[in-house]
Amino acid sequence: MPQKVFPLDSTKTFTDQQIVGHNRWHPDVPARVHVKPGDSFRVDCREWFDGAIHNDDSADDILNAPLNNVHVLSGPISVEGAQPGDLLIVDILDVGPIPQEDSGPLAGQGWGYTGVFAKTNGGGFLTDQFPDAYKVIWDFRGGQATSRHVPGVAFTGIVHPGLMGTAPSHDLLNTWNSREQALIDTDPQRVPPLALPPQPEAAILGSLTGDDFERARHEAARTAPPRENGGNQDIKNFTKGSRVFYPVFVDGANLSMGDLHFSQGDGEITFCGAIEMGGFIDLHVDLIKGGMETYGVSENAIFIPGNTDPQYSEWIAFSGTSVTLDGEQRYLDSHLSYQRACLHAIDYLTKFGYSAIQAYMILGAAPIEGRLSGVVDIPNSCSTVYIPTGIFDFDVKPGKNGPARVDPGMGVPMSRA
C-alpha cells in the first residue's frame, strides 16, 4: 500500500480531522500535503455530504441535504516543482470504498446511496418529472451493488472519483465568478438556480485563518460544476488505471479530490445520481514542464481511461430527439434529446413492474452509457441511452410473450416532510 498522506477517521467529522480539507476552490487555500514528481501515495476521501445521509428507509435527509457544505475535498496536495503552464500527470493506481470497514453509519462502510434532490434544493436532470426528494440505499458485496429499494438488479461497481482537479489562479477564479454571475443575472429567481455564486456560509478552506479566510470565503468558487481545472466532471470511466493530464494554474498545482462513486451511469442524471460513498484513492504524480502550451491544453484536462470497467456484452438502447414533451420542436438540442432518451428508457422499464422512480434510479446508478448519436441532422439532435441487459435478474428484452413482471418490493423512499 502506498504511503497515506491524507488520512481520515470515519468516526470524526470533516472539520475534526488531523488534516482539514476544503469545500471551495480558491488559490489561497494552503497545501498541507507535499509530494514530489514520481511519488505514489494514498488519499482518504470523505463522502461528499460528510455523513449527513443515512442507511435507512427515509428520504428526509435528502430533502434537507446541506448543499452549501459540499463537496468535502481531500487536499490541496502540492507537487514539488509544478508551475503554471505545466501539465500534472495523475495516475489512478487504485480506488475503492473505505478499506476494512464493511459496516457502519458512513457511506462507504459496505453501502452507498443514490438520491434525487427536490426541485427546490438543486433538482436533477429530470427535475420536472421528479420534483420530490427520493433515496435508494445500495449494499456492496463482492464488487457488486444491490438494493432493497430496487429489486431484481445487480451490477459490478465502476468505482471512480467524481471530482478531482487543480487549484485555479486568481485570474481564473475571477473569470469563473464573472461569467457564472452573468448567467445567474439572466434569470435570478429561477428554481433550481442557473448557477451557484460564492457562498461564504459553510465555507471550509483548510488551514486558512483570519483576514485571509474572511476575504477568501467571499471569493471562493463552489465545487458543483466542472471547469477548466477539471473539478466535478463525474466521468464514470475515471477508474483504476486511468491517467489524467491536468493544467497547472498555481505553483505546486494544488491537487484535490473527493466525491467517490461506487458506480454511476453516464450523466449522473439524478444529480445525487451515482452511488455515493467515502473511500480511498491511490495516485502517482508526475509533470510535463510547459505541457499546456506544448499540447494545447488550456481548457480542461485530457484523460486516458482505465481498463477495469465491468464487461457487459449485451445492451438495450433507447433514443430521443430534440422535441419537448408537449411537441415543441427545438433546434439540435442535445440536452433535451438525452432527456427524452432517458424518459423512453424509464417508460419501458415500468412495463416490467418498476415504478418510474425506481427506473430513474437505475439509470443514475448503473453503468449505463449515454451517447450523442447525431448532432448535425437539422432540426433534431439524437441521443441514445444504452442499458446493459446483464444487470437484471430477468429477461428485459422485448418478446412475444410480453414483459416479465418484477416484484417492486418496498419501493423507493420519498420524503413527505
C-alpha positions as CSV (number, residue, x, y, z in Angstrom):
1,M,0.0,0.0,0.0
2,P,1.4,3.5,-0.8
3,Q,2.1,5.9,2.0
4,K,-1.1,7.5,3.2
5,V,-0.6,11.3,3.0
6,F,-4.2,12.5,3.7
7,P,-5.7,10.3,6.4
8,L,-9.4,10.5,7.5
9,D,-11.0,8.9,10.6
10,S,-14.5,7.6,9.9
11,T,-15.6,8.4,13.4
12,K,-14.9,12.2,13.1
13,T,-16.4,14.9,11.0
14,F,-14.6,16.5,8.2
15,T,-13.5,19.6,10.2
16,D,-12.3,17.5,13.1
17,Q,-9.7,15.6,11.1
18,Q,-6.0,15.6,11.6
19,I,-5.7,17.5,8.2
20,V,-8.7,19.6,7.2
21,G,-9.5,19.8,3.5
22,H,-11.8,22.3,1.8
23,N,-15.1,22.6,0.0
24,R,-14.5,25.6,-2.2
25,W,-12.0,26.4,-5.0
26,H,-9.5,29.2,-4.1
27,P,-5.8,29.6,-4.9
28,D,-5.0,30.7,-1.4
29,V,-6.1,27.5,0.3
30,P,-2.8,26.3,1.8
31,A,-1.4,22.9,0.9
32,R,-0.9,20.8,4.0
33,V,0.5,17.8,2.0
34,H,3.6,17.9,-0.3
35,V,4.7,15.3,-2.7
36,K,7.3,15.0,-5.5
37,P,7.1,14.0,-9.1
38,G,7.3,10.2,-9.3
39,D,5.7,9.7,-5.9
40,S,2.9,7.2,-5.2
41,F,0.6,7.9,-2.3
42,R,-2.9,7.2,-0.8
43,V,-5.6,9.7,0.0
44,D,-8.7,9.1,2.1
45,C,-11.9,10.7,0.8
46,R,-14.9,11.6,2.9
47,E,-18.3,11.0,1.2
48,W,-19.5,14.3,-0.2
49,F,-22.1,15.2,2.4
50,D,-19.8,14.4,5.4
51,G,-22.1,11.7,6.8
52,A,-25.4,13.7,6.5
53,I,-27.1,10.8,4.6
54,H,-28.1,7.7,6.5
55,N,-28.7,4.0,5.8
56,D,-32.4,3.9,6.4
57,D,-35.8,4.0,4.6
58,S,-36.5,7.7,4.8
59,A,-35.6,10.4,2.2
60,D,-35.9,13.3,4.7
61,D,-32.1,13.5,4.8
62,I,-32.0,14.0,1.0
63,L,-34.8,16.6,1.2
64,N,-32.7,18.6,3.7
65,A,-29.3,17.8,2.3
66,P,-26.9,20.6,3.2
67,L,-25.8,21.6,-0.3
68,N,-23.9,24.6,1.0
69,N,-21.4,22.2,2.6
70,V,-20.3,20.2,-0.4
71,H,-18.0,18.9,-1.7
72,V,-15.7,17.9,1.2
73,L,-12.4,17.5,-0.7
74,S,-9.1,16.0,0.3
75,G,-6.3,18.4,-0.4
76,P,-4.8,20.6,-1.6
77,I,-1.7,18.4,-2.4
78,S,1.3,20.4,-3.6
79,V,3.6,18.8,-6.2
80,E,7.2,19.9,-5.9
81,G,8.3,21.9,-9.0
82,A,4.9,22.3,-10.6
83,Q,4.4,25.7,-12.1
84,P,1.7,27.5,-14.1
85,G,1.8,26.2,-17.7
86,D,2.8,22.7,-16.8
87,L,0.7,19.6,-17.1
88,L,0.2,17.5,-14.0
89,I,0.1,13.8,-14.8
90,V,-2.1,11.9,-12.3
91,D,-2.3,8.1,-12.5
92,I,-5.2,6.4,-10.6
93,L,-3.5,3.3,-9.2
94,D,-6.5,2.1,-7.2
95,V,-9.8,3.4,-5.8
96,G,-12.4,1.8,-3.6
97,P,-14.7,2.0,-0.5
98,I,-13.3,2.6,3.0
99,P,-10.9,-0.3,3.5
100,Q,-11.6,-3.0,6.1
101,E,-14.8,-1.1,7.1
102,D,-17.7,-3.2,5.6
103,S,-20.4,-2.0,8.0
104,G,-21.1,1.3,9.8
105,P,-23.0,4.5,9.6
106,L,-20.9,6.2,7.0
107,A,-21.5,5.7,3.3
108,G,-18.5,3.6,2.0
109,Q,-18.7,1.2,5.0
110,G,-20.3,-1.5,2.9
111,W,-23.0,0.6,1.5
112,G,-23.7,3.8,-0.5
113,Y,-26.7,5.8,-1.6
114,T,-28.3,7.5,-4.7
115,G,-30.6,10.5,-4.3
116,V,-32.9,12.7,-6.2
117,F,-32.9,16.2,-4.8
118,A,-36.2,18.1,-4.5
119,K,-36.6,20.8,-7.2
120,T,-36.3,23.5,-4.6
121,N,-33.0,22.0,-3.4
122,G,-31.0,21.5,-6.5
123,G,-33.3,19.3,-8.6
124,G,-31.8,16.9,-11.2
125,F,-31.7,16.1,-14.9
126,L,-35.4,15.2,-15.0
127,T,-36.5,17.6,-12.2
128,D,-39.8,18.5,-13.8
129,Q,-40.8,14.8,-13.9
130,F,-39.4,14.0,-10.5
131,P,-39.6,17.2,-8.4
132,D,-39.5,15.5,-4.9
133,A,-36.7,14.0,-2.8
134,Y,-36.0,10.3,-3.0
135,K,-33.3,8.0,-1.8
136,V,-32.0,4.5,-2.6
137,I,-29.5,2.5,-0.5
138,W,-27.2,0.1,-2.2
139,D,-25.3,-2.7,-0.5
140,F,-21.8,-3.7,-1.6
141,R,-20.8,-7.3,-1.8
142,G,-18.1,-8.9,-3.9
143,G,-17.7,-5.8,-6.0
144,Q,-21.4,-5.8,-6.8
145,A,-24.2,-3.4,-5.8
146,T,-27.8,-4.5,-4.9
147,S,-30.6,-2.6,-3.3
148,R,-33.6,-3.4,-1.1
149,H,-35.3,-0.4,-2.8
150,V,-34.8,-1.6,-6.4
151,P,-35.2,-5.4,-6.5
152,G,-34.1,-7.5,-9.5
153,V,-30.9,-5.5,-10.3
154,A,-27.3,-6.2,-9.5
155,F,-24.2,-4.7,-11.2
156,T,-20.5,-4.6,-10.9
157,G,-19.1,-1.4,-9.4
158,I,-17.3,1.0,-11.7
159,V,-15.5,2.8,-8.9
160,H,-14.2,6.3,-9.6
161,P,-13.7,9.8,-8.2
162,G,-16.5,12.1,-9.3
163,L,-14.3,15.2,-8.6
164,M,-10.6,15.8,-9.0
165,G,-8.7,18.9,-10.1
166,T,-6.1,21.6,-9.6
167,A,-6.5,25.0,-8.0
168,P,-7.4,28.0,-10.1
169,S,-5.3,31.1,-10.3
170,H,-6.8,34.4,-9.1
171,D,-7.5,35.4,-12.7
172,L,-9.2,32.1,-13.5
173,L,-11.3,32.3,-10.3
174,N,-12.4,35.8,-11.2
175,T,-13.3,34.6,-14.7
176,W,-15.5,31.8,-13.2
177,N,-17.3,34.1,-10.9
178,S,-17.9,36.8,-13.5
179,R,-19.3,34.5,-16.2
180,E,-21.4,32.5,-13.8
181,Q,-22.9,35.6,-12.2
182,A,-23.7,36.9,-15.7
183,L,-25.7,33.7,-16.3
184,I,-27.5,34.0,-13.0
185,D,-28.5,37.6,-13.8
186,T,-30.4,36.4,-16.8
187,D,-33.0,34.7,-14.5
188,P,-32.0,35.4,-10.9
189,Q,-35.2,33.8,-9.4
190,R,-35.0,30.5,-11.3
191,V,-35.6,27.3,-9.4
192,P,-33.3,25.5,-9.4
193,P,-30.8,28.3,-10.0
194,L,-28.8,28.6,-13.2
195,A,-25.5,28.6,-11.3
196,L,-24.2,28.8,-7.8
197,P,-22.4,32.0,-6.8
198,P,-19.7,32.1,-4.0
199,Q,-21.4,31.2,-0.7
200,P,-19.4,32.3,2.3
201,E,-21.7,30.4,4.7
202,A,-20.3,26.9,5.5
203,A,-17.1,27.5,3.5
204,I,-14.2,25.3,4.6
205,L,-10.8,26.5,3.4
206,G,-8.3,24.1,5.0
207,S,-6.0,25.9,7.4
208,L,-6.7,29.4,6.1
209,T,-7.5,31.8,9.0
210,G,-8.1,35.4,10.0
211,D,-8.5,38.1,7.4
212,D,-7.3,35.8,4.6
213,F,-10.1,33.4,5.4
214,E,-12.7,36.2,5.6
215,R,-11.7,37.5,2.2
216,A,-11.3,34.1,0.5
217,R,-14.7,32.7,1.7
218,H,-16.5,35.5,-0.2
219,E,-14.5,34.9,-3.4
220,A,-14.1,31.1,-3.4
221,A,-16.0,29.2,-6.1
222,R,-18.5,26.4,-5.4
223,T,-17.3,22.9,-6.4
224,A,-20.5,21.8,-8.1
225,P,-19.6,22.3,-11.8
226,P,-16.7,21.0,-13.9
227,R,-14.4,23.8,-15.1
228,E,-11.0,24.4,-16.7
229,N,-9.3,22.8,-13.7
230,G,-11.2,19.5,-14.1
231,G,-13.4,19.6,-11.0
232,N,-16.7,17.8,-10.7
233,Q,-16.7,16.1,-14.1
234,D,-18.4,13.0,-12.9
235,I,-16.8,10.8,-15.6
236,K,-17.7,7.2,-14.8
237,N,-14.7,5.9,-16.8
238,F,-12.2,7.6,-14.4
239,T,-11.4,4.2,-13.0
240,K,-8.4,2.3,-11.8
241,G,-5.7,2.5,-14.5
242,S,-6.8,6.0,-15.7
243,R,-4.2,8.6,-16.5
244,V,-5.2,12.3,-16.3
245,F,-3.3,15.4,-17.6
246,Y,-4.4,18.4,-15.6
247,P,-3.5,22.0,-16.4
248,V,-1.5,23.8,-13.7
249,F,-2.5,27.3,-12.8
250,V,-0.7,27.9,-9.4
251,D,2.7,26.9,-8.0
252,G,2.5,23.4,-6.7
253,A,-0.6,22.6,-8.8
254,N,-2.6,22.1,-5.5
255,L,-4.4,18.9,-6.5
256,S,-7.6,18.0,-4.6
257,M,-10.2,15.2,-5.0
258,G,-13.3,13.6,-3.5
259,D,-16.9,12.7,-4.3
260,L,-16.1,9.0,-4.7
261,H,-18.7,6.8,-6.5
262,F,-19.1,3.0,-6.4
263,S,-20.9,3.2,-9.7
264,Q,-22.6,5.7,-12.0
265,G,-24.5,5.9,-15.2
266,D,-23.3,8.4,-17.9
267,G,-24.5,11.9,-16.9
268,E,-25.2,11.1,-13.2
269,I,-28.7,12.1,-14.2
270,T,-30.3,12.3,-10.8
271,F,-27.6,14.8,-9.7
272,C,-27.0,12.9,-6.5
273,G,-27.1,10.2,-9.1
274,A,-24.1,8.0,-8.6
275,I,-23.7,5.6,-5.7
276,E,-22.1,8.0,-3.3
277,M,-19.5,6.8,-0.8
278,G,-16.4,7.6,1.1
279,G,-13.2,5.6,0.4
280,F,-9.6,5.8,-0.7
281,I,-7.7,6.6,-3.9
282,D,-4.1,5.7,-4.7
283,L,-2.3,8.1,-7.0
284,H,1.0,8.5,-8.8
285,V,2.0,12.0,-10.0
286,D,4.5,13.4,-12.5
287,L,5.0,16.6,-14.5
288,I,5.3,17.7,-18.2
289,K,7.1,21.0,-17.9
290,G,5.4,23.6,-20.2
291,G,2.9,20.9,-21.2
292,M,-0.1,23.2,-21.5
293,E,1.4,25.1,-24.5
294,T,3.1,22.0,-25.9
295,Y,-0.2,20.1,-26.2
296,G,-2.6,23.0,-26.5
297,V,-4.3,22.2,-23.2
298,S,-5.6,25.5,-21.8
299,E,-9.2,24.5,-21.0
300,N,-10.0,21.2,-19.2
301,A,-8.0,18.1,-18.7
302,I,-7.1,15.2,-21.1
303,F,-7.5,11.7,-19.8
304,I,-6.8,8.1,-20.8
305,P,-9.5,5.9,-19.3
306,G,-8.6,2.7,-17.3
307,N,-9.3,-0.8,-18.5
308,T,-11.1,-2.1,-15.4
309,D,-14.7,-1.3,-16.4
310,P,-17.2,-4.1,-16.0
311,Q,-17.6,-6.2,-19.1
312,Y,-21.2,-6.2,-20.3
313,S,-21.6,-7.6,-23.8
314,E,-25.4,-7.1,-24.5
315,W,-27.3,-3.9,-24.3
316,I,-30.8,-2.5,-24.9
317,A,-30.8,1.1,-26.2
318,F,-33.3,3.9,-26.3
319,S,-33.1,7.0,-28.5
320,G,-34.5,10.5,-28.0
321,T,-34.8,13.6,-30.2
322,S,-35.0,17.3,-29.5
323,V,-38.8,17.6,-29.3
324,T,-40.3,18.6,-26.0
325,L,-43.0,16.5,-24.2
326,D,-45.7,18.9,-25.4
327,G,-44.5,18.6,-29.0
328,E,-42.4,21.8,-29.5
329,Q,-39.6,21.4,-32.0
330,R,-36.1,22.5,-30.7
331,Y,-33.0,23.0,-32.9
332,L,-30.3,20.4,-32.3
333,D,-30.8,20.4,-28.5
334,S,-28.7,17.5,-27.3
335,H,-29.6,18.1,-23.6
336,L,-33.3,17.7,-24.5
337,S,-32.7,14.7,-26.7
338,Y,-30.8,12.9,-23.9
339,Q,-33.6,13.7,-21.5
340,R,-36.1,12.2,-24.0
341,A,-34.0,9.1,-24.4
342,C,-33.9,8.7,-20.6
343,L,-37.6,9.1,-20.3
344,H,-38.2,6.5,-23.0
345,A,-36.0,4.1,-21.1
346,I,-37.9,4.8,-17.9
347,D,-41.3,4.3,-19.6
348,Y,-40.0,1.0,-20.9
349,L,-38.8,-0.3,-17.5
350,T,-42.1,0.5,-15.9
351,K,-43.7,-2.1,-18.2
352,F,-41.7,-4.7,-16.2
353,G,-43.2,-3.7,-12.8
354,Y,-40.8,-1.0,-11.7
355,S,-42.1,2.4,-10.6
356,A,-40.9,5.4,-12.6
357,I,-38.6,6.5,-9.8
358,Q,-37.1,3.0,-9.5
359,A,-36.3,3.1,-13.2
360,Y,-34.8,6.6,-12.9
361,M,-32.6,5.4,-10.0
362,I,-31.3,2.5,-12.2
363,L,-30.3,5.0,-14.9
364,G,-28.5,7.1,-12.4
365,A,-26.5,4.4,-10.6
366,A,-26.0,1.5,-13.0
367,P,-23.2,1.7,-15.6
368,I,-25.4,2.8,-18.5
369,E,-23.8,4.5,-21.5
370,G,-25.1,7.8,-22.9
371,R,-24.1,8.8,-26.4
372,L,-24.6,11.8,-28.7
373,S,-25.6,9.8,-31.8
374,G,-26.5,12.6,-34.2
375,V,-25.8,16.3,-33.8
376,V,-26.0,17.6,-37.5
377,D,-29.3,16.4,-38.9
378,I,-31.5,19.6,-38.5
379,P,-33.6,20.1,-36.6
380,N,-33.3,17.0,-34.4
381,S,-30.4,16.0,-32.3
382,C,-30.4,12.3,-31.5
383,S,-29.1,11.0,-28.2
384,T,-29.1,7.4,-27.0
385,V,-29.1,5.5,-23.7
386,Y,-27.6,2.0,-23.6
387,I,-28.6,-0.2,-20.6
388,P,-26.6,-3.5,-20.0
389,T,-29.2,-6.3,-20.1
390,G,-27.0,-8.4,-17.7
391,I,-27.7,-6.2,-14.7
392,F,-31.3,-7.6,-14.5
393,D,-32.4,-10.9,-12.9
394,F,-34.9,-11.3,-15.7
395,D,-35.0,-11.0,-19.5
396,V,-35.5,-7.3,-20.2
397,K,-35.7,-7.6,-24.0
398,P,-39.0,-7.4,-25.8
399,G,-40.6,-10.7,-26.7
400,K,-43.8,-12.2,-28.0
401,N,-44.9,-13.3,-24.5
402,G,-44.9,-9.8,-23.1
403,P,-42.7,-8.4,-20.3
404,A,-41.7,-10.3,-17.2
405,R,-43.0,-8.7,-14.0
406,V,-40.6,-7.9,-11.2
407,D,-41.8,-7.6,-7.7
408,P,-41.0,-3.9,-6.9
409,G,-40.8,-4.6,-3.2
410,M,-40.9,-1.7,-0.7
411,G,-40.1,0.8,-3.4
412,V,-38.0,4.0,-3.2
413,P,-38.5,6.1,-0.1
414,M,-39.8,9.6,-0.9
415,S,-39.7,12.5,1.6
416,R,-43.1,13.6,2.7
417,A,-41.8,16.3,5.1
